[in-house]
Amino acid sequence: MPAAPASLSRDGGHAAPADARQRWSQTFRAVRGETERRAAPLSAEDQTIQSMPDASPAKWHRAHTTWFFEQFLLEAFDENYRRFDERFAFLFNSYYVSAGPRHARPKRGLITRPNAQEVAAYRAHVDAAVVRLIETAVGDDLQRILPIVEIGLHNEQQHQELLWTDILHAFAQNPIAPVYDEGWSMPLGSGSRDYADLPAGIHAVGHDGDGFHFDNEWPAHRTFIQPAKIARGLVTNRDWLSFMKDGGYTTPTLWLSDGWAQAEAEGWDAPGYWRRRDGAWHAMTLGGLQPVDPDAPVCHVSYYEADAFARWAGKHLPTEMEWEVAARAEVIDDAFGIVWQWTRSAYLPYPGYAAAPGALGEYNGKFMVNQMVLRGSSLATPGGHARASYRNFFPPSARWQFSGLRLVDYP
């Protein structure tokens, strides 16, 4: 698997302005370059396909992250900047209603033009302007632009992950099972079967103010944790095969009503991307169709499936607060870098949360309904983008992400 880019972190205001400008310029180039590296194995046709409404073409991800810097940074802080193409704002705005009208999300795959080469030129145009802005900004101007640069880079890292998840979904629809990366393999994890005591009592959770965070990780606040034990290791394919063999997908009493309806409607009988070949289970991966490794963590399961598995195992999914406390206490293995882990927590605002003013306030807050929280990070998450307070969120039916689970048990 290719290496991830360098970590993102603030300099805390201690660096000299020239040093800060140089560091942010280098970081900007590194993160933007990672997007292009992830897109490099894809053909022009690969970059245009949209295999479902929830996914976006790779070309669109490359263009949208560029529009983000153009819209929120260059237009606001560079009076000499000229847009690359006035039409692109309509095509590549995602969901920022305050920023203007936008092309319908399910129709992004119909945008054959601009082509991939024109998107590359768009990226180069904006990159040059951003680097110039960073390297020439001084005083208060520098302090005003750096937070926008930073959130733009973290937004780009989110889309780097989506670039992989979305192209995997597209490749999974192809009967010849294309290979994105011949050297790809699923990390195995620790394989621990043990449970660790969750530190009971009152704990501080949420972002503590050190380094970057999205607004949904704040404010930090206190939460009470009941006595419990949390699995050190992730649920594996071996565990999941036992669940399947024991009728996990055919026993309605294990399932939430909405989950059972979804599973019946879509014919679920195994995790996403699993297929039977010659009597054995295989999974579509970034390395093509590969035999399911029983010792690898299960991946591409929905919240509904994770909840059903927990019921079958006589356990529970952890709350997001239990997960965060366990991760901070370092009592769990593989918290980061393999699969996102479903929690049983609905995605809701923290006490005292308020969205930022303006269009950037639409980043997280307006999605705080009908979603479930996942914690940790996955093998697709770029370096520097994972932290204990990070709150990922998806609808409970989603299973195209690199999503898995661990369990918790109560006395």
N, C-alpha and C positions, 0 to 999 in steps of 0.2 A: 504494500500500500504506500503511495507517495507520502512524503513528509508533510506535516502541517506547517503553516506559517508561524512566525514568532508570536509570543503572547502579547496581548494588548494590556497596557497598564498606564495609569497616569504617572507623571513625574512629580505630582504633589506640589507643583509650584516652586520646587527647590532648584530646578535647572535654570541656568542663564537663558535669556530669550533666544540667543543664537543656537544654543544647545537644544532647547525645546523645539525650535523650528526644524532643525536638522533631524531630530529624532522622529517628530511627527511626519515629516516628509518621507523619511525612510519607511516608517510604519505604513503610511498610506500606500506607497508603492508596493510594499510586500503583500498587503492584504488584497489590493486590486490585482496583483499578479497571481495570487492564489486562485482567484475566480477564473482567470484565463487558463491556468494550468488544469483546473478541473474540467474546463470545457474543451481543452485541446484534443482529447481522444474522440470527440464527437464530430460526425460529418455535418454538413449544412442541413441535410435532411433530418438528422438526429436532433438538431438544435431547434427545429421548427415544430416538431410534433407535440401535441398536447393530448395525453391519453385519457384524461378525465377532467371534470371541472375543477377539482381540488388541486390539480397539478398545473404547472406552467412550463412552457418551453424553455430550454436552456438559453436560447437567444433572448427571450423576454427577461429572464433573471439578470443577464448581463446588462441589458438596457435599463431595466428598472432601477438597479442599484446606481447606475450612472445618472439617471434622472433625479434620484434622491439628492445627490450632491449638487446637481445643477439647480434644482428647485429650492432647497433649503439652505444652501451655502452660497453658491455663486450669485444667484439672483438677489440674495439679501445683502451680501457683503462686498461684491465686486461691481462697481458701477461701470466698469469698462467691459464687462463680460457680454458676449453676444451668444445667444442660443445656437446650438449646432443646427437644429431644425425645429421650427415652431410647432410642427405637427406631433413631435415626439411626446410632448407633455400629455396629450390625450391618449396616446397609445400605451404609455409606460407608467402612468400613475396607477397605483394599485387600489387603495381604498381610502385615500385622503380626500374626503368629500370637500373639505374646506379649501383644498388646493385646486379645485376645478373639476370639470367633467372628465370621464375616463371611459375607455373601451371596456365592454362587458368581459368579466373574468372568464366565463366559459368559452369565449370566442378568441382567446389569445392565440390559439393554434392556427387561426385563419390568417394571421398576419405574416404572409410570406415575404412581404417587403415592409420595411427595410430588410435586406438580407444580412447574413452573418458578417460579411465584410464591412458593410455600412455600420453595423453596430460596433465593430472593432474601431472604426474611425471615430464614431461618437465617443467611445470610451477614451480614446487617445486625446480627443479635443478637450473633454472635461478634465481628464487627468492632468494635462498640461496647465490648465487654468487653476485647478486646485493646488497643485504643487507651487505654482507661482504665487498664489494668494498666501499660502502658509509661509513660504520663504521670504516674503516681503512684509508681512504683517508685523506691527510693533505695538508695544504697550497694551492699552485696553483692547485694541482691535484684535490682537493675538488671543487675548483671554476670551473674547466673545466668539471667535470662530472655532477654537479648539473643541468646545463641547459639541458643536455640530459635526465637526470632523469625526469625533469619537463615536457619536451615536450612528453616524453614517457608516463607519467601519464595522460596528457591531451589527448593523442592519445587513451589511454585505456578507458578513460571516453567516448570518442566518440563511441568506439566500445561497451561499456556498453549500450548506447542508441540504437545502431544498433541491439544488441542482442535482445532487446525487440521488436523493429519494425519488425525485420526479422522473429522472431518466431510467432508474431501475423499474419504476412502474411501467413506463413506456416499453422498455425492452421485454418485460414480462408478458406483454401482449403479443409479442412476435414469436411465431411458431419455431423459428430457428434459434431462439435463445441467444441473442447476441452477447458478446463479452465486452465489457467496458474496460476491465483491467485484468489481464491474464494472471497477475501475481496476487490477486485478491484472496484473502482467507478470513474466516470469521474468528475473532479472538475467543479463546476458550474460557477465560476467567479463572477464578481460583478453584471452582468446583466444591467449595466448602458446603458441608451439610449441617453445620453447627448453627445454633442460635445464640445471639448475644443479648445480654440484659440491656434494655433501653433505660438510660438514666431517667428515673421518674422525678417528678417535681416540676417546678416552674423554671422555664428556660426562655432566654431571649432568642427570637427568630427574626428573619428578615435581614435586609442588608444593613451592615454596621457602619457604613459611611466610608470604608477604606476601598478606594478604587471605583471603577465604573459599575453602574447597575441600571437596569431598566426601571421605569417608574412603578411597575407592578411588584417589585421586590421591597417596596418601601411603604409605610414607615416600619422600622424595626419595632417589635412589640413583644410582650410576654405571652407565653402560652403554657398551659398545664399538660404534662404528659403522664398518663396513667402507667402503672407498672406493666411491662410487656417485654416480650422477647422478639427480636427481629432477626431474620435470616441473614447470616453473613454473606452467603452466596446468592447468585441469581438462579431462578428456575431454569432448568436445562431442557433440551429437546428430549432427553431420556424421560424426565418427569412428564413432559407433555405427551409423549407416546403412551405412557401409562394411562394418562387421563383419557386419551382417545380410545385406547383399548377397552377401558372400563365404561364406555358409553358417554363420555363427556359431552359430545356434540349431539347426542340423541336423548338426553335426560332433561326434560324441561324444568324439573324442580331445582336444578342447579343454576338456572338462568334468570336474570331480570327479564321482565315481560318485554321491554323494548329490545333487549339483546336477543331473546329467543325469536322475535319477529324478524329481526335483521338477519340472524343466522339462517332462518328458514327461507327468507326471500332471496338471499344471495348464495344459498347452498353451501354454507361453511361446513367443512368436515375436517379441517386442518388449518394451521396458521397460513397467513397470506403467503403466496408464492410457492407453497408446497405442491408438488405434483408426484403422482405415482408413475414410476418407470420400471418395467420388468419386475414388478412385485415389491419394489423398494421405494421409500420416500426420497425425493430429491427436492431441492429448493432453488429457485431462481435467485441469483446473487449478482453482485457487480463483477464477479468472475465467471458469469454464465451459470448454467444449470449444474449444480453440484450435489452429491449425496448428502443427506442430512447427517450431521455429526451428532451422535447422541450426547456427547459431553459438552457441546457448545450451548451457550444460553439461548433459550427460545427467543425468536425475534418475529416481528411483524404480526403481533397479536393486538386486538382491540381491547379497550377497557372492558367491554362486555365479556370477552373471552377470559381476560385476566380475572375478573370477578367470579366467573363460573369456576375457573380452576381453583381459586382460593376456597370457594365453598366445598368443592370436591375434596380438597386436601384437609378440610376441617380447620382452616386458618382464615386469615383476612389479608386484604391489602393494607399497607400502612397509610396513615394520613400523611399529608405533605409535611406537617410539622414533626411527626415522628421520624420521617425520613431525614429531614434537615438536622434534627438533633442527633440522630445516629451518625450522619455523615460528619458533622462537626466533631463528634466524640471519637471518630475513626474506629467505630466498632463494626463497620460493614466493609466487605470487599467489593471491588468493581463498582464503586459508586459512579465512576465516570469512565467514558471512553469505550463502552461496549454497546449497551442499549439504554435508551431512556426507560425509566421505570414508572409504570402507572401507580398513582396513589388513589385512594378512594375519596379524595377531596375535590369538591367542586371548585372551579376557578372563579373566585370572588375577590373583591377588593379587601385589602388589609384595613384594620381600624384606622381611620384618619386619612385614608388615601384620597387624593384629588388629582385628576388628570392635569397635565400641563396645559397652559393656554395655547390657542392656535392649532394649526393642522397637526403638529407633532404630538399634540395631546390625544390624537386618534390612534396612536401607535398600539396601545394595549387596552386602555380602559373600556372602550366600547365593545370589547369581546367578552366581558365578564358575565356571561350567561351561557348555559347549555354546553359547557365545556368541562373537561376534567383535567386535573393537573398531573403532569409527568415531571419527575425530578431526575437530576444527574446530567448525563450527556451520552452521546452515542459515538460509534466509530466514525460517523460522518461529520461529527462536530469539529470545527477547526480548532487548532491550538489557541489557548487564551480565551476561549469563549465559555468555559465551564466554571461554575462556582456553586457553593453549597446553597446559596439563596436563590439561584436561578429558577424561575417558574415557567416551564413550558406548558402548553395547553392545546388540547385538540378535542374535537367531538368524540364521544365514547365509541362510535362505530369505526373510527379511523384505524387502519392497520397497515398503511403504506409507509409509515415512518419506521425507523429502527427502534421499535418499542417492545419491551419485555416487562419483567416483574420480579419482585422479591416478596416474601410473605412476612407476616407478623402474627404472633400468637399471644393470647392473653391468659393470665392465670385464672 
